């Protein structure tokens, strides 16, 4: 198997998020895969049953060792995050033969932070956030589209839902719904992985007990 020659810096960085952030930036510049900022978010419910789904990483805060993402607070993941306050995420860039795993505690962003990000979203995405009771049952796709149409009418937008012509301009203000906003995953552990030949991969795991502590690194067998 022909793999590009690469390895983690030597000596290992004191803050592994400097590497994780660089890897994400490089994957985004490559544009070699759709949504290079996608990550698998894993949560557990009150009984310890796991679930996982793909969400988009919106920011890596290097100095704080945090990953930021947004979602519906009332969705399954939102409820599980609220119940346990813990999560894990995985980035995998197959074209670059790299992977990042992060585990830690999760906190909601402030309302001001969530408002600022929501204001930057396209109006269609804002309608979607208002229209969907994420993770709740619905009778049909047609019913979901009707909810979008009702939301558009509520905000005085001349839009008949997905699959129909969109208005040339939208001047209505669409505020952030209270059930939607951001989370920050504050890492307690992070693993950087580089694919190697014949499954001799490079793995290094950093851990810390609190954000105030220095990271401790150890190499792991592949």
Buried (B, 14 or more C-beta within 10 A) or exposed (E): EEEEEEEBEEEBBEBBBBBBBEBBEBBEEEEEEEEBBBBBBBBBEEEEEEEEEEBBBEBBBBEEBBBBBBBBBBBBBBBBBBEBEBBBBBBBBEEBBBBBBBBBBBBBBEEEBBBEBBEEBEBBEBBBBBBBEBEEEEEEEEEBBBBBBEBBEEBEBEBBBBEEEBEEEBEEEBEBBEBBBBBBBBBBBBBBBBBBEEEEBBBBBBBBEEBEEEBEBEEEEE
